[in-house]
Amino acid sequence: MENSTFNELLESVQQMDAIVKGKVQPSRENFVAAVEVKQIRKKTKLSQDKFAQLIGVEVSTLRNWEQGRREPTGPAKILIRAIANDPVHVIKACRK
C-alpha cells in the first residue's frame, strides 16, 4: 500500500473515532425516514411480509420503521436506499 493511501485511511479511522466518541459531528448522514420506507415498499408492490423477507428483516421490524417507531440502520438503510434508486435491479439481485 502506498504511503499516501495509508495516510488517507488512517485519517478516516481517526475521524470515525472522534465521531463515535462524540468529539465531532459527522459531516453527513444517510437518513431514511419512516414514511419513505412505506412509500418505497409500496412502489415495489410487495407486501410487508415479502419486502421484509427480501431485505432480511423481521416483519415487526419493517412495521416499526413504517410506523415511525424506529429508523432503519446499517446495511438495511443502504439496501432500502438502493431499492428506492433502482428497484428492478436491486430486487432482482436480492432474489438470486
N, C-alpha and C positions, 0 to 999 in steps of 0.2 A: 504494500500500500504506500502510495506517495505521502510524503510528509504533509503536504497541504490538505490532502483528503483526510488524513488522520486528525489534523488540527480542526477541520470543519466538524468532524464527527464529535470530537472532544468538546468543542464549544456547544454543540447541540445538546449533548448529555448534561453539560453544566447548566444550560438554560432550563432544561427539563427539571433538573434537581431543584433549581430555585423556584420554579412554578409549583412543584409538588410540595415544597416546604412553605409555600405561601409568601415568599420574599418578593416575588414579582407576579404580575397578572399575565396570562397568556396573551399573545398578540392577536390571536384569532381562535374562535371556537366553531366547530361544526355542530350546528344545532338543528334538530328535527323536532318541531312542535308536535304535540299530541294530535292536533287537528290535521296536520299534514299526514300523519301515519294513516289515519282513516281514509283520507282522500286518495292517498297513494294506493292503498289496498283496494278501494272501490274502483279505481281506474283500471286495476288489473282484472276486475270482475271475479276475484277469488273470495270465497267465504273466509270468515275469521279462521276456521279450522284449517283450511287449505293454505292460507297465507302464512299462518303460524308454522305449519309443517314445512313449508317451502324455505322459510328463513331460520328454522331450527330453534324455535322458542315455544314455550307452553302457550296455549290459547289464553290462559288467565293473564299472562304477561302482556300479550297483544291487547287484550281488553283494557288492562291498566293503562297502556300507552294511549289507546284511542279515547279513553275517558279522562285523560289528563292527570291521572293519579301518579304516574311515573313517566319518565322520559327514556327512550332507548339510549343505550350507551355502547361504547366499544364497537366490535365488529357488526353488531345488529344495526347500529346507527348508520354505518357506512354502507351496509348491504341495502338498507331501505333507501338511502340516498341514491345508490346505483340503480335500484329498481325504478325510482322516480325519473331518473335521467334516461334510461334505456330499458324499459320493462321487457320488451320482446327478447332481447339477447341475454339479459341477466336472468330472467326466469328460465329460459332455455338452458343456460349454463348451470343453474342450480338444480335442475331436474336430471342432469346427466349423472 
